[in-house]
Amino acid sequence: MSAANGSAGAAPRFREPCADVLDLVGWTPLVRLNRVTEGIRTPVYGKAEFMNPGGSVKDRIGLAMIEEAEEAGVLEAGGTIVEGTAGNTGLALAIAAASRGYRCVFTMPDKMSREKVKLLRAFGAEVVITPTSVPSDHPDNYVNRARSIAESTPGGFLADQFYNRANVEAHYRTTGPEIWEQSGGAVTHLFAGAGTGGTISGTGRYLKERSPDVRVVCVDPAGSVLAGYFESGEVGEGEPYKVEGLGNDRIPGTLDVEYIDDFVQVRDRDAFATARRLVREEGLFVGGSTGLIVHAALAEARRLDDPDAFVVAVLCDWGERYLTKQFDDEWMRNNGFLSRRRTTVAEIVAAKIEPLPGLVTVTPATPVRMAISTLSTHNVSQLPVVVGGECIGSVAERTLMAAVLADRKVLEADVGSIMEAPYPVLDERADAEEAKRLLTGGSHAVLIRADGELDGILTRQDLVRSLAAAP
């Protein structure tokens, strides 16, 4: 039995030789995110699905759909596997087909990266490119075109990932049990996307069976119809978006919304920016769909501010297949996702109208009375709480005043008794766009680290002044 279909309690992998490449599918690591979560107390982990042999989470369902078709007798020796794909499912099917001697024909929308097309053709697959702009009921829609090809091909088998329940069951049997075991049953939140819905439906169902309190959040590209369907029960009009592999313009039969607690929509710009951060700050070379999911997971982790939570985000696929897109600065600029001139946070700090003599901080033991005096002396409205060079909390003028007005005894209390969540920290070389994202997304301030030391602070007021001064 292949690793993807094996029990969740299997022994550690690769202690013995594998029977074939399909034994490499599944049991991907759970890795903690450390630098992109700086200033966030809630632990966030990534399920490294890009470590499957085909470089994506879709390897699990490619194998599962083929095995089910073989058992049902609808895919026979010498047959042809046909599928409409964003690329990753096609690659998963192509790997399994190469191992078992099947021919493959895939249809793909023309918005998908050139790397994906080349990968599929490298495995001997025939790739038919279809227009992205046609509606979901048009015969040239990539899903409908695949169905037509399968029906007209002798021995053709349509994998039909959007309606094939083997898709969901593969994740119920493997992804869910793996996350449960790897987290020691501590997982509290699952963040995943939905193209077909198989990953989040199967994994979410398993985790909720183990613990009904696990919160399952589906992250959807802005422009997809899935989030609107979840909220209203109606299928609205979708809009174009650039992220590949997630979202949809129709409701797939493999999306089980009863196992989903919430939908969150994320813009292309934020998805690509987060994916680029994951590469440069975590060493995780991932695609835009992963950036989409992690962006939402980080926002929720910051809001939760709970060291006892255990947030898991699915890291969907390997980033090398997007070198001509999200990792190409010119493509990013041409699509409005990257400014023509890169500005660092250090430049914004340097341009502050009234620069402070170094970073003004307090400790948890600082009396509230002294903290209020410090705010007044330096004419600032917030202070980071720092111990050993690390920000462990924050206090704001409004919070201190509200506490004192409610009870004047608070003046003699320590700051540590009423401090709030720590401010996020960025390196001085970080792109100013990241500071803008944090400051417009809920943070009142961002700390700047230079040469390993906390060295400055950016506030929303600083951001407004910077934007106003921009040419």
Number of C-alpha atoms within 10 A of each C-alpha: 9 17 18 24 19 14 14 20 9 10 8 8 14 9 7 7 8 13 10 10 15 22 19 20 27 26 24 20 16 20 16 15 20 14 15 20 18 15 22 26 20 20 20 25 23 24 23 25 28 25 21 25 18 27 22 25 29 29 30 29 27 26 25 24 21 21 16 15 16 13 10 10 10 14 21 15 12 13 18 21 24 29 30 28 22 23 27 25 25 31 29 25 32 30 23 22 23 15 12 12 14 19 20 25 25 30 27 26 22 16 16 21 19 14 16 19 24 14 18 23 17 12 15 16 24 16 21 16 19 19 13 16 14 13 13 15 10 12 15 20 21 26 23 16 21 24 20 15 18 19 13 9 14 10 15 22 23 23 26 19 26 22 17 19 19 25 27 27 24 25 29 22 18 23 28 24 21 24 24 18 13 17 16 9 14 16 22 18 22 26 29 31 29 23 26 25 27 30 29 32 28 26 27 33 23 23 26 16 11 14 15 14 12 19 19 25 24 26 28 28 30 21 21 23 21 32 24 18 16 16 10 9 10 12 16 15 11 17 13 12 14 21 25 20 23 24 27 21 18 20 18 18 14 24 23 16 17 10 22 20 13 15 22 17 20 18 16 24 19 20 25 27 23 26 27 22 20 21 15 13 13 14 10 20 18 28 32 31 32 32 28 32 32 29 24 24 26 22 15 18 22 21 15 15 17 14 12 13 17 19 24 27 27 26 32 30 25 23 23 15 23 19 15 15 23 28 20 11 16 15 15 19 14 11 14 12 19 18 12 12 7 10 14 17 26 22 14 18 22 11 14 15 10 9 12 14 8 10 14 18 18 22 20 19 12 16 18 27 18 15 23 20 11 18 18 12 9 11 11 15 15 23 25 27 26 18 13 7 11 15 22 21 24 25 26 18 16 10 14 21 16 10 16 15 11 10 10 12 12 19 19 13 15 18 25 19 12 16 20 17 21 26 26 22 24 25 18 22 14 17 18 18 18 18 26 19 13 18 20 13 10 11 19 18 25 24 23 25 19 13 8 10 11 20 18 23 25 20 20 17 13 18 20 12 15 16 12 9 9 7 4
